[in-house]
Amino acid sequence: MTSLVSGLIAMLLAASIGSAARAQTQTGQNDKAQQPSTEQPMQRPSEFKLLILSNGFTASGNPFGGQVYATMAGVKVYLYNVYCRSRKGVEKEYHDRLKVAAKITRQDEYQVGKGEAMLTEHRAVLVVTDSKVCGELTTITQTVGSRLRIIQSCSADAATEFENEKLEQSQTPGPVR
């Protein structure tokens, strides 16, 4: 009986030492020289939390998909993608948005593509004052092929930061700033 207990204790002791050694190796505590990490650096968590998804049609009949995000401070940012049937349709939708602006803060054109496939895209930062959401609504409109992306917020900083974060994630080409 004593030899059975001694054998059992020896097995348990060996198992616990082995699992402790594996745990130290997995965390790198037992390694004398750590190897350089091949993992991607950890991305910072998004400051924008998705609240609502929506869809519908614009006044001109084009379908759109919408998303409402909120910052950690509670500032809402609205993202709309208007899907047009053609480049001509997206340019009309873009110019219709410019007409209702109280002020155009910035307007850019930039080239996308190469050779015969090169397209001229448009981007504008607008201020809309007849908003039901707040007194001055910052609106960033950008043509992307046959789609119009619209970012709106009561905070110009939140709209700009949202655009930069979304452009970085989607790798959508944009104007050089």
C-alpha positions as CSV (number, residue, x, y, z in Angstrom):
1,M,0.0,0.0,0.0
2,T,2.9,2.3,0.9
3,S,4.5,1.7,-2.5
4,L,1.1,2.4,-4.3
5,V,0.8,5.8,-2.4
6,S,4.4,6.6,-3.1
7,G,4.0,5.8,-6.8
8,L,0.8,7.9,-7.0
9,I,2.5,10.9,-5.3
10,A,5.5,10.6,-7.6
11,M,3.2,10.6,-10.7
12,L,1.3,13.6,-9.4
13,L,4.5,15.5,-8.6
14,A,5.9,14.7,-12.0
15,A,2.7,15.8,-13.8
16,S,2.6,19.1,-11.8
17,I,6.3,19.9,-12.6
18,G,5.7,19.1,-16.3
19,S,2.7,21.4,-16.5
20,A,4.5,24.2,-14.7
21,A,7.4,23.9,-17.1
22,R,5.0,24.0,-20.1
23,A,3.2,27.1,-18.7
24,Q,6.6,28.9,-18.2
25,T,7.6,28.1,-21.7
26,Q,4.3,29.2,-23.2
27,T,4.6,32.6,-21.5
28,G,8.3,32.9,-22.4
29,Q,9.4,33.2,-18.7
30,N,11.8,30.2,-19.0
31,D,13.3,31.2,-22.4
32,K,16.7,32.8,-22.1
33,A,16.5,34.6,-25.5
34,Q,13.0,35.4,-26.8
35,Q,12.5,35.1,-30.5
36,P,11.3,38.2,-32.3
37,S,7.5,38.1,-32.6
38,T,6.0,37.4,-36.0
39,E,2.5,38.4,-34.8
40,Q,0.8,41.6,-36.1
41,P,1.0,44.5,-33.6
42,M,-2.3,44.8,-31.7
43,Q,-4.6,47.4,-33.2
44,R,-6.1,50.0,-31.0
45,P,-9.8,49.4,-30.3
46,S,-12.2,51.4,-32.4
47,E,-13.5,54.5,-30.7
48,F,-16.8,54.1,-32.7
49,K,-19.5,51.7,-31.6
50,L,-22.1,50.6,-34.1
51,L,-25.6,51.4,-32.8
52,I,-28.1,51.1,-35.7
53,L,-28.3,49.8,-39.3
54,S,-30.8,51.2,-41.7
55,N,-31.6,51.3,-45.4
56,G,-34.0,53.1,-47.7
57,F,-34.2,55.4,-50.8
58,T,-33.0,58.9,-51.4
59,A,-35.3,61.6,-52.8
60,S,-33.9,60.8,-56.3
61,G,-34.8,57.1,-55.9
62,N,-31.3,55.7,-55.3
63,P,-31.1,53.0,-52.6
64,F,-28.9,53.6,-49.6
65,G,-27.5,51.8,-46.6
66,G,-27.0,53.6,-43.3
67,Q,-25.2,53.1,-40.1
68,V,-25.2,55.1,-36.9
69,Y,-22.1,55.0,-34.7
70,A,-21.3,56.6,-31.3
71,T,-18.0,57.7,-29.9
72,M,-17.0,56.9,-26.3
73,A,-18.1,60.4,-25.4
74,G,-21.6,59.8,-26.9
75,V,-21.2,61.9,-30.1
76,K,-23.1,60.3,-32.9
77,V,-21.7,59.8,-36.4
78,Y,-23.9,58.8,-39.4
79,L,-22.6,56.9,-42.4
80,Y,-24.6,56.5,-45.5
81,N,-23.6,54.7,-48.8
82,V,-25.9,55.8,-51.7
83,Y,-25.7,53.2,-54.5
84,C,-26.2,54.8,-57.9
85,R,-26.7,53.1,-61.2
86,S,-23.9,55.0,-63.0
87,R,-21.1,57.5,-62.5
88,K,-23.3,60.2,-63.9
89,G,-25.9,59.3,-61.3
90,V,-23.4,59.5,-58.4
91,E,-22.1,62.9,-59.7
92,K,-25.7,64.2,-59.8
93,E,-26.3,63.0,-56.2
94,Y,-23.0,64.6,-55.1
95,H,-23.8,68.0,-56.7
96,D,-27.3,67.8,-55.2
97,R,-25.7,67.5,-51.7
98,L,-23.5,70.5,-52.5
99,K,-26.5,72.7,-53.4
100,V,-28.1,72.2,-49.9
101,A,-24.9,73.1,-48.0
102,A,-24.8,76.3,-46.0
103,K,-21.0,76.4,-46.4
104,I,-18.5,74.3,-48.3
105,T,-15.4,74.1,-46.1
106,R,-13.3,72.0,-48.5
107,Q,-13.7,70.5,-52.0
108,D,-11.2,68.1,-53.6
109,E,-10.8,66.1,-56.8
110,Y,-8.3,63.3,-57.1
111,Q,-7.5,60.6,-59.6
112,V,-8.0,56.9,-59.0
113,G,-6.8,54.1,-61.2
114,K,-4.3,53.9,-64.1
115,G,-4.4,54.5,-67.9
116,E,-7.9,54.3,-69.5
117,A,-9.4,53.1,-66.2
118,M,-8.5,56.3,-64.4
119,L,-11.4,58.0,-62.7
120,T,-11.8,61.4,-61.2
121,E,-13.3,61.2,-57.7
122,H,-14.8,64.0,-55.7
123,R,-14.8,64.8,-52.0
124,A,-16.3,67.8,-50.1
125,V,-16.6,68.8,-46.5
126,L,-19.9,70.7,-46.0
127,V,-21.8,72.4,-43.2
128,V,-25.6,71.9,-43.3
129,T,-27.6,74.2,-41.0
130,D,-31.2,73.0,-41.6
131,S,-30.5,69.7,-39.7
132,K,-33.0,68.2,-37.3
133,V,-30.1,66.7,-35.3
134,C,-28.1,69.8,-34.4
135,G,-27.5,73.4,-35.4
136,E,-24.6,72.7,-37.7
137,L,-24.1,69.3,-39.2
138,T,-20.7,68.6,-40.6
139,T,-21.1,66.4,-43.8
140,I,-18.2,64.7,-45.7
141,T,-19.4,63.5,-49.1
142,Q,-17.1,61.4,-51.3
143,T,-17.7,59.7,-54.6
144,V,-16.4,56.1,-54.8
145,G,-17.1,54.6,-58.2
146,S,-20.9,54.5,-58.6
147,R,-21.4,55.0,-54.8
148,L,-21.6,58.2,-52.8
149,R,-20.3,57.9,-49.2
150,I,-21.7,60.4,-46.7
151,I,-20.4,60.9,-43.2
152,Q,-22.3,63.3,-40.9
153,S,-21.9,64.4,-37.3
154,C,-22.5,67.4,-35.1
155,S,-18.8,67.3,-34.3
156,A,-16.4,68.1,-37.2
157,D,-13.6,66.3,-35.4
158,A,-15.6,63.1,-34.9
159,A,-16.6,63.1,-38.6
160,T,-13.0,63.6,-39.7
161,E,-11.6,61.0,-37.3
162,F,-14.3,58.5,-38.4
163,E,-13.5,59.1,-42.0
164,N,-9.8,58.5,-41.4
165,E,-10.4,55.4,-39.4
166,K,-12.8,53.9,-41.9
167,L,-10.6,54.8,-44.9
168,E,-7.7,53.1,-43.1
169,Q,-9.7,50.0,-42.4
170,S,-11.2,49.8,-45.9
171,Q,-8.2,51.0,-47.8
172,T,-10.4,53.2,-49.9
173,P,-8.3,55.7,-51.8
174,G,-8.7,59.3,-50.8
175,P,-7.2,62.7,-51.3
176,V,-3.6,63.3,-50.1
177,R,-3.8,65.5,-47.0
